[in-house]
Amino acid sequence: MTLTEIIQRLSEFGRGEATEEQALMDPQSGEVRVVDVKVKANIQLQAMKELMKRYPQSDELLEAQIRKAKAEAEVAERKAKAYGESDLDLNINVGIGEWNDD
């Protein structure tokens, strides 16, 4: 099943278009027959929630995420520029314990 097919199927469930087979028994005759019934409301809600996770319609949220990403990129650029312009030498001393020349 492809991603497109999955999204289409979820959409069918969310719109209430999907059906499922159920076996029903006639109480008088005892005869069992299979009928198509619409999916229940809780399944429709689950499908809609899954679709909303994948396709959020909140432009405000998207804009906030873009602003955050831009701000983080700007901070990283400033740090890189400041580091590149500094005349500081970086010395790292590593202590390894006592040193024996023997």
N, C-alpha and C positions, 0 to 999 in steps of 0.2 A: 504494500500500500504506500503510495507516495504522500508527501506532505500536503500537496494540493487536495488529494482525495480525503485526507484526514480532516483538513479544514472545512471542506465541503460537507462532510458527514457531520461534523460538530455543528455547522451552520444549520443543517436540516433539523438536528435535535433541538437547537436553540429556538428555531422558528416554530417548532411543534409539528413539522412536516413528516418526521420520521415515524415509522410504525414498527411494532414488534409483534411476533406471533405469540399467541397465548392459546392454550388448550382449555376449552370450556366444556363442562359436562351438563347436559340437559338433565335437571333433577327428575323429571317425569319419566323420560325414556331411558336415561342412563347413557345416552349416546354422547360420545366425545367428538367435538369438532374443533378445528383450528381456525382461529379468526385473527385478523390484523387489528391491533388496537394502537391508538396514539400513545406516545411515551408519556410518562407521568411528569407532573410539574417539577418535581425535585430533580429529575434528570435534565429537564430543559434548563433549570437554573444552573446546574453543574456545567452544562455545555456552554452557557453564556459566560460564566465565570472564567472558564478555560480560554474562551475566545478573547475576553477582555485582557487577560494576562498577556496574550500575544499581540494584541492590537489595541493598546491603550489610546483613548480618544482625548486624553487630557493634554491640550496644547500647553497649558501652564507647566505641567510636570516636565514635558519635553523641553520647553524653553529654560526651565530651571536647571535641568541636566546639562544643557548646552552651555549656559552661563558658568556653571561650576567647572566644566571641562576647560573652557577658555581661561578662566581664572587660574586654574592649576597649571595650565601650559604657560601662562604669563609669568607666574611665580618661578617655574622651573627655568624659563629663559633668563629671568633676572638673576637667579642664583648662578647659572652657568656663565653669564656675562661677568658677574662680580668675581667669580672664581678665576676667570680667564684674565681679568684686568689686575688682579692682585699681584704684588711683587713679593709675596711671602714665599719662602722656601718651606717645604714640608719635610720635616725630619721625623722619622719613626724610630723609636728605640724599643727594642724587644728584649725583655729580660728573660734569660734562659737558665738562670741559676749560676752556680760557680763554674768557672772555666779553667780547666787544667790543661797546661801545654805539654804534659808528660806523655 
